[in-house]
Amino acid sequence: MGYEITQSLFVGKHTLLVEGVSDILYLQALSHALKARGRTGLDGRWTICPSGGIGNVRAFVSLFGGNKIDVAVLTDQTKPDLKKIEELRRSQILKSGRILTVSDFTDKPESDIEDLFVPDLFVDIVNSAYDLPDSHKLNVKKLNDADKNTDRLVKKAEAAFNIMPEGIPTYDHFTPAAWLINNLKVLQGEKILVKTTLDRAEKLFTALNALLPSI
């Protein structure tokens, strides 16, 4: 049943596998913002499908392959996942070059989809998504101080929320992404933090679009 639902909702002729639903929302928001500026967003021929993690990609591709579906993967890159990513590439279950990591576009050794965002912009999104009171609003320094053992914005945010007072919800991946897709004006304007974020996203979309057949 789960496979049938996935087929009907998320699978198209050209399917892009991502980690989860929040990735879909972030990619849609960034693509919309770029296209609104006349720049390169994600080609509409891509259907984005949540895979649930790099460990599930092989099973997804095995299922989709029989239907002659063109598949590419965009995955987070974390230290625990490096071995899985390399094993997947060596397996040649997908054509060469069809497994991309977010780190390919952030110049960071570890990256989640959130790391496409400049930290200042990410903090603004999180503060607004959770409607944090002024006394507990995050800034980049608080974010960095919360966990100095990682460069991943998600892990820093989780650590920062773990020391918040009672009454403030636990940080999750979905809430900021859902807020952003409903507040796209945050990605408007000419602030350097917005332009830098969109530049990274455009490089990602350009690379993904290049995997599609010429029209």
Summary of the structure (lengths in Angstrom):
residues: 215
radius of gyration: 17.6
end to end distance: 34.2
largest distance: 54.9
contacts: 643
relative contact order: 0.17
helix: 55%
strand: 10%
